[in-house]
Amino acid sequence: MIFSRSKAAALAAVIVSILAMGAHADQPSSLHDLSPHYGEDGWDIALGLGVGAVDKAFYVGDGSGRSGVVTVVGDVTYQKGRFYFAANDIDGLVAGITLARTDNWVFDATITPGFEGVDFGDNDQLKHLKNRKPDGLLGLRMSRYGDHSRLTLSAGKDVTGAHDGYDVTAEYFHEWQLKNWLLTGSAGVGYFSGKMVNHIVGVSEDEATAQFPVYQADAGYGARLALKAEYPLSEHWIFTSYAGAIGASSAFTDSPITRSGSDVLNFALVGLKYKF
């Protein structure tokens, strides 16, 4: 695993302790008040454009990295009773039904994409591989809201037939106010079944060549650390920035179709969004 289990735990402990020291109890918590669990019924939308970069590619043949990539940024939530839809940094892209809720605990049934899919047609080295279809994970999610914090545990299984695998993830978010800046730090770890790992990086007998031999992995792990910083420029316009690192275990990086050094991918983004 890119971050060994002990190293991942140590990094998570450090970031959590640092973020906790900066929290201010007198500030409203966007993690709680603007979440799809405790917000008001209806739409809450902030959309804009950003420019991002990733320091290296994951698959061989995809170049050395990507910079200057223009992408949509924003936070979108819709809530109607127990049903909600969200597309943001905290919840990801998800539709859910709240099964049980207290002032601090929420238990949901969710459907969310786990892997966005890959088309190898434009990759000269990997175009002989079958394209990897996007999946859809049906699962359960439990969230614990604290003072300017949120801990989420989730599990999901592919129901599209793309790979029939599953994942289990844990994520922690903590926010604090620094003058007009709203800072949100996060740390996450995930377990991915062998079927899911092989859908992403596996090489079947039909696809194997001398350069890319058969590869079938067991279950894999991943880890993520990130920091988001936002600054309101006016009543509606918000500057947003995001930076972090994603790591993958050897189950992913031992594959012959993944690029050397892809065990840790660093990323950053800056953008501007409009709150409707």
C-alpha positions, 0 to 999 in steps of 0.5 A: 500500500502506498501509505502503509497502514501505520503511515496512513493512520499517523498522517490521518491523526496529524491532520485531524489534530491540526484541524481540530486546533483551528476550529471555532465553535461560534461559526456556523458549520457548513458540513452540518447546515448545508449537508443534504441531511440537515439542510432545507428542502429544495435546491442549493446550487453553487457552480463555476469553472476551475483549472486543475492539474495532476502531477502524473498519469495513472495508466502507461501511455497517458503522458507524464501528467495533466495541467491546465485542465478546465473543469466544472466546480461547485456544490449542488444539493437537493433535499426533499424529505428523506430523499436527497441528491448531492454533487460536491467535495464531501458527498461526492456524486450520490443519490440517497434515502435517509433511513434513520436520523438523529441530531448527529447520526444519519444512516442512508441507502445510497447509489453512487458511481465508484469508477468513472470508466476508461476508454483506451482507444486513444492510448497507443500502448493500451488500445488493445485492451477492452474499455473499462465500463463505469460502475454504479454502487448500491450501498449503505452510508453512516455519517456522524456529525460533530462540532465542525466535523463529519465522519462517514463510513460507507460500503457499496456493491456494483449493480451495473454488471461492470465488475460486481465488486464492492468497496468499503470506505471511511472519510473524515472532514473537519472545517475551521474559519480563518478570518474570511477563509473557510478551510476544510481538511479531509482524510480517507481510506478505502478497501476495494475488492479483487473484482473491482481492482481487476476491472481497473488494472487487471489484464486478462488472458485475451488482452495479454501481450509480451509487454503486458502479461496477465495480471489478476490482483487480490483486494487493494487499498487506497488513501487520500489527504486533501485541503480545500480553501474558499473565500467569499468575494461577494454575496454570490461569488466564491473563490475556491481552491483544492489540493491533495494526494491520492495513494494506491496500494501495490494491488493497483501499482503492480499491474503492468498497465499502471505507470511507474510512480503512480502509487501517489498522485498529487493534484491541485485546482483553483476556480471561481463559482457563483452561488445562486 
